[in-house]
Amino acid sequence: MLTRRTLLAAGGAILAGGLARPVRAADLGIVEIRMRSDREGAGAHVGFDPIGLLVSRGQTVRWICDEGGNVHTATAYHPANDHHSLRIPQAATPWDSDFLLPGQSFEVSFEVEGVYDYYCRPHEHAGMVGRIIVGQPTGPGSLPFDYFAGRPEARDWVPVPAAARSAFPALAEIMRRTRVPGPAV
């Protein structure tokens, strides 16, 4: 005999089973970040939008260089990229988009949990930086900017410039908002 309690229990089990299915990276979609600059092309007003982003493991991010502006790069803070300090997870592969012309794009899929700080090569000193958190905020990008000072293996690392340091959104803000808009350009 079917009772209301039996039906509710069966429905709950079916619902829980449906919710328990693993999320695949293909289900997550691609998240876009715009690479913006002033229309005059002088590079005085530049930025990534959003500047802070929370994504899931396996998700892909696409950087798009806006039409009518400057050339830009999306470059991971990593010693393999012009000896910059390590600000991505140690197990992650560093990337460098090379110069993107207006209308061009570049993609990276994020497989390792942690904080990924990145910059635009021609505009880093203007504060054109961004931060992506995959899952939880861990790894070198979650540490103070000078965490490597005094370490022999890091003696050739280039520190993050002051203008870039002050532009990064706080980890707690990214976790709370999931998407932090970039500066007005």
C-alpha positions in Angstrom: 0.0 0.0 0.0 1.4 3.4 -1.0 1.2 6.0 1.7 1.9 9.7 1.5 5.1 9.1 3.5 6.3 6.4 1.1 5.7 8.7 -1.9 7.5 11.6 -0.2 10.5 9.4 0.7 10.7 8.0 -2.9 10.5 11.5 -4.4 13.2 12.8 -2.0 15.4 9.9 -3.0 14.9 10.6 -6.7 15.5 14.3 -6.1 18.7 13.7 -4.1 20.0 11.3 -6.7 19.5 14.0 -9.4 21.2 16.6 -7.3 24.1 14.3 -6.5 25.2 13.8 -10.1 28.6 15.2 -10.6 29.0 18.5 -12.4 31.0 18.3 -15.6 33.2 21.1 -16.9 31.1 21.1 -20.1 28.0 21.9 -17.9 29.7 25.0 -16.5 30.1 27.1 -19.6 32.7 29.6 -20.6 33.1 32.8 -18.5 34.3 35.9 -20.4 36.6 38.6 -19.2 36.8 41.8 -21.3 40.2 43.5 -21.8 39.3 47.2 -21.9 41.1 50.4 -22.6 40.3 54.1 -23.3 39.3 54.8 -26.9 42.3 57.1 -27.4 44.5 54.1 -27.1 46.9 55.9 -24.7 46.6 53.2 -22.1 45.9 55.6 -19.3 42.6 53.9 -18.5 42.8 50.1 -18.8 41.4 47.1 -17.0 40.0 43.6 -17.0 36.3 43.3 -16.5 35.5 41.5 -14.2 38.7 42.0 -12.3 37.8 39.3 -9.7 36.1 36.0 -10.5 35.2 32.8 -8.7 35.0 29.7 -11.0 34.6 26.0 -10.6 37.4 23.5 -11.2 37.4 22.6 -14.9 35.8 25.8 -16.0 37.1 27.8 -18.9 37.8 31.5 -18.9 37.9 33.5 -22.2 39.7 36.9 -22.3 38.4 39.1 -25.1 40.3 42.2 -26.3 37.7 44.9 -26.8 37.3 46.5 -30.2 38.8 50.0 -30.7 41.3 49.8 -27.9 44.9 48.8 -27.2 46.6 45.4 -27.5 46.6 43.4 -24.3 47.8 40.2 -22.8 46.5 37.8 -20.1 49.6 36.6 -18.5 49.9 34.5 -15.3 52.2 35.7 -12.5 54.8 32.9 -12.8 58.6 32.8 -13.0 58.3 31.4 -16.5 56.7 34.7 -17.6 59.5 37.3 -17.4 60.7 36.1 -13.9 57.5 37.4 -12.3 56.8 36.1 -8.8 54.7 32.9 -8.4 51.0 33.9 -7.8 49.2 30.8 -9.2 49.0 27.3 -7.7 52.4 25.5 -7.9 50.8 22.5 -9.8 49.1 24.8 -12.3 50.4 25.4 -15.8 51.4 29.1 -16.4 49.9 30.9 -19.5 50.6 33.9 -21.6 48.2 34.9 -24.3 50.8 36.9 -26.2 49.6 40.2 -27.6 45.9 40.2 -28.5 44.6 42.7 -31.1 41.1 44.2 -30.7 38.6 41.5 -31.4 40.9 38.6 -30.6 40.4 36.2 -27.6 42.3 33.6 -25.6 41.1 30.8 -23.3 42.4 28.9 -20.3 40.7 25.9 -18.5 41.4 25.9 -14.8 41.9 22.4 -13.3 43.9 23.1 -10.1 42.2 24.7 -7.1 43.5 28.0 -5.8 44.2 31.7 -6.6 45.4 32.8 -10.0 46.7 36.3 -10.3 47.4 37.6 -13.8 48.4 40.8 -15.6 48.6 42.6 -18.9 52.2 42.8 -20.0 52.0 46.3 -21.5 49.7 47.7 -18.7 50.8 46.0 -15.5 52.3 49.2 -14.1 48.9 51.0 -14.9 47.2 48.4 -12.6 45.8 46.1 -15.3 45.6 42.9 -13.2 43.0 40.3 -12.4 42.4 37.5 -9.9 40.6 34.2 -10.4 39.7 31.9 -7.6 39.1 28.2 -8.5 37.2 26.6 -5.7 38.9 27.8 -2.5 41.5 30.6 -2.1 44.7 28.7 -1.5 48.2 28.7 -2.9 50.8 31.4 -3.5 48.2 33.9 -4.8 46.5 33.8 -1.3 49.7 34.8 0.4 51.1 38.3 1.0 52.8 39.7 -2.2 56.3 39.5 -0.6 55.9 35.9 0.8 59.0 34.7 -1.2 61.4 37.4 0.1 64.7 35.9 1.2 64.2 32.5 -0.5 67.2 31.5 -2.6 65.1 30.0 -5.4 63.2 33.2 -5.7 66.1 35.7 -5.9 65.5 36.5 -9.6 61.7 36.9 -9.2 60.2 40.3 -10.1 57.8 41.5 -7.4 54.3 42.7 -8.3 54.5 46.5 -8.8 52.7 48.8 -6.2 50.1 50.0 -8.7 49.2 46.4 -9.5 49.1 45.3 -5.8 46.6 48.0 -5.0 44.3 47.1 -7.9 43.7 43.5 -6.9 40.3 42.8 -5.3 40.3 41.1 -1.9 39.9 37.4 -1.8 37.0 37.7 0.6 35.2 40.1 -1.8 35.5 37.6 -4.7 34.3 34.7 -2.5 31.3 36.8 -1.4 30.3 38.4 -4.7 31.7 35.7 -7.2 32.2 38.4 -9.8 33.9 41.7 -9.0 33.4 44.3 -11.8 36.5 45.9 -13.3 37.3 49.7 -13.2 35.4 52.1 -15.4 37.3 52.7 -18.6 
